[in-house]
Amino acid sequence: MLSTIRTEIRSDTTGQVSREPQPPARHSRQPVSFRSVEREELVVAGSMGVRGLISEVRGRTHEETVRLLGEGVQSLRADGVRRAHILVDPADLLARAAEEVGFRYCPGETLLRRELDDLPEPARGCSNTLSVRDGDAEDLARIGLTLSKVSTLEFKGWELLLIRQELRRPDRFFKVLEANGDIVGASIGGSFGEQGTISHTWVAPSSRNQGFGEALSTASLEALYAAGARNVYLMTTSGNDRATRFWQRQGFQERADVSFMEIDL
Ligand SMILES: CC(C)(COP(=O)(O)OP(=O)(O)OC[C@H]1O[C@@H](n2cnc3c(N)ncnc32)[C@H](O)[C@@H]1OP(=O)(O)O)[C@@H](O)C(=O)NCCC(=O)NCCS
């Protein structure tokens, strides 16, 4: 099945697909889109940060939709991601098809969204001893273990491997926050066409409540904006009121009209 997809894949960051040969994608490995013009079916899938996203599915029947979702999931697995997401309206048939493929709702999680029509306002709480920069492999080695121990992050070992493999992908960002030579924060995320996500943001406990988180959020949003993201989603786990409040202050609002489903690949 995968080889069938691969023969018809068109890389296209806008999510628009065509039978015509496409110009090289801006982010060469980013989206994997598939369309059969004859059957008017479509699935658009790609990695968004360190997770996969199925951003569009169009099948005429339930069976077709299930098959297309399965194909999208397979192409994401081949791309190296180990967890994928899809946004659904629970009342919609797509939600039922996604469940059939193995996607599950995440009841304890809150979905937040922010539009990104413009660059974010500069962060206020920065000091001259603080800098946010792109992280490298050495930084990952320094903070990977720390991140994996923060329970609210649910940061997985395979995410670390993924980031390390392709640190300079333009559709992905890894920012570190340095104060007096120490790494005291990090942020990881990425985009898929106009969709963007901030997968993980962390500030060391002793450095919190000084505006460092805001500095990381601003740098993350700037990176997403530069990559073309205009719609940014993120999740907070239930009970993490500090994080939810923090993101609301960064312009995110709870999105209750759609639900978020995920699948482990
Ligand atoms: C969420 C998190 C990243 C916030 O980092 P932070 O550096 O404390 O963030 P900020 O300092 O920018 O903002 C935190 C609070 O401090 C306040 N603050 C900022 N600068 C301040 C200052 N100079 N003086 C006093 N208070 C200040 C802000 O108003 C904000 O208030 P809020 O709690 O009402 O939002 C951090 O708590 C964290 O790493 N948590 C664990 C990991 C986690 O859960 N991440 C989120 C997963 S979705």
The ligand as an SDF file (V2000), in Angstrom:
LIG
                    3D

 48 50  0  0  0  0  0  0  0  0999 V2000
    4.8770   26.9420   31.8850 C   0  0  0  0  0  0  0  0  0  0  0  0
    6.2970   27.4790   32.0490 C   0  0  0  0  0  0  0  0  0  0  0  0
    7.0850   27.2070   30.7700 C   0  0  0  0  0  0  0  0  0  0  0  0
    6.2430   28.9820   32.2990 C   0  0  0  0  0  0  0  0  0  0  0  0
    7.5930   29.4800   32.4080 O   0  0  0  0  0  0  0  0  0  0  0  0
    7.9310   30.8380   33.2060 P   0  0  0  0  0  0  0  0  0  0  0  0
    9.3230   31.2040   32.8560 O   0  0  0  0  0  0  0  0  0  0  0  0
    7.5860   30.7200   34.6280 O   0  0  0  0  0  0  0  0  0  0  0  0
    6.9530   31.8410   32.4700 O   0  0  0  0  0  0  0  0  0  0  0  0
    6.8450   33.4310   32.6950 P   0  0  0  0  0  0  0  0  0  0  0  0
    7.8120   33.8620   33.7510 O   0  0  0  0  0  0  0  0  0  0  0  0
    6.9580   34.0760   31.3730 O   0  0  0  0  0  0  0  0  0  0  0  0
    5.3430   33.5610   33.1990 O   0  0  0  0  0  0  0  0  0  0  0  0
    4.9340   32.8770   34.3800 C   0  0  0  0  0  0  0  0  0  0  0  0
    4.2700   33.8530   35.3390 C   0  0  0  0  0  0  0  0  0  0  0  0
    5.2250   34.7200   35.9050 O   0  0  0  0  0  0  0  0  0  0  0  0
    4.7640   36.0410   35.8230 C   0  0  0  0  0  0  0  0  0  0  0  0
    5.9370   36.8980   35.6490 N   0  0  0  0  0  0  0  0  0  0  0  0
    6.6560   37.0810   34.5210 C   0  0  0  0  0  0  0  0  0  0  0  0
    7.6560   37.9560   34.7430 N   0  0  0  0  0  0  0  0  0  0  0  0
    7.5790   38.3060   36.0450 C   0  0  0  0  0  0  0  0  0  0  0  0
    8.3240   39.1600   36.8630 C   0  0  0  0  0  0  0  0  0  0  0  0
    9.3820   39.8340   36.4010 N   0  0  0  0  0  0  0  0  0  0  0  0
    7.9540   39.2700   38.1550 N   0  0  0  0  0  0  0  0  0  0  0  0
    6.9060   38.5880   38.6600 C   0  0  0  0  0  0  0  0  0  0  0  0
    6.1440   37.7510   37.9000 N   0  0  0  0  0  0  0  0  0  0  0  0
    6.4690   37.5980   36.6130 C   0  0  0  0  0  0  0  0  0  0  0  0
    3.8700   36.0740   34.6180 C   0  0  0  0  0  0  0  0  0  0  0  0
    2.9010   37.0980   34.7700 O   0  0  0  0  0  0  0  0  0  0  0  0
    3.2530   34.7160   34.6370 C   0  0  0  0  0  0  0  0  0  0  0  0
    2.0690   34.7240   35.3710 O   0  0  0  0  0  0  0  0  0  0  0  0
    0.9160   33.6260   35.1080 P   0  0  0  0  0  0  0  0  0  0  0  0
    1.2990   32.4500   35.9520 O   0  0  0  0  0  0  0  0  0  0  0  0
   -0.3030   34.2960   35.5240 O   0  0  0  0  0  0  0  0  0  0  0  0
    0.9430   33.2840   33.6440 O   0  0  0  0  0  0  0  0  0  0  0  0
    6.9950   26.8200   33.2860 C   0  0  0  0  0  0  0  0  0  0  0  0
    6.1580   26.9200   34.3910 O   0  0  0  0  0  0  0  0  0  0  0  0
    7.3840   25.3660   33.1040 C   0  0  0  0  0  0  0  0  0  0  0  0
    8.4510   25.0560   32.5670 O   0  0  0  0  0  0  0  0  0  0  0  0
    6.5380   24.4290   33.5710 N   0  0  0  0  0  0  0  0  0  0  0  0
    6.8680   22.9900   33.5190 C   0  0  0  0  0  0  0  0  0  0  0  0
    6.8070   22.4560   32.1090 C   0  0  0  0  0  0  0  0  0  0  0  0
    5.4230   22.6750   31.5110 C   0  0  0  0  0  0  0  0  0  0  0  0
    4.4240   22.3050   32.1130 O   0  0  0  0  0  0  0  0  0  0  0  0
    5.4050   23.2570   30.3240 N   0  0  0  0  0  0  0  0  0  0  0  0
    4.1760   23.5340   29.6180 C   0  0  0  0  0  0  0  0  0  0  0  0
    3.6860   22.3250   28.9320 C   0  0  0  0  0  0  0  0  0  0  0  0
    2.2680   22.7100   27.9530 S   0  0  0  0  0  0  0  0  0  0  0  0
  1  2  1  0
  2  3  1  0
  2  4  1  0
  2 36  1  0
  4  5  1  0
  5  6  1  0
  6  7  2  0
  6  8  1  0
  6  9  1  0
  9 10  1  0
 10 11  2  0
 10 12  1  0
 10 13  1  0
 13 14  1  0
 14 15  1  0
 15 16  1  0
 15 30  1  0
 16 17  1  0
 17 18  1  0
 17 28  1  0
 18 19  1  0
 18 27  1  0
 19 20  2  0
 20 21  1  0
 21 22  1  0
 21 27  2  0
 22 23  1  0
 22 24  2  0
 24 25  1  0
 25 26  2  0
 26 27  1  0
 28 29  1  0
 28 30  1  0
 30 31  1  0
 31 32  1  0
 32 33  2  0
 32 34  1  0
 32 35  1  0
 36 37  1  0
 36 38  1  0
 38 39  2  0
 38 40  1  0
 40 41  1  0
 41 42  1  0
 42 43  1  0
 43 44  2  0
 43 45  1  0
 45 46  1  0
 46 47  1  0
 47 48  1  0
M  END
$$$$
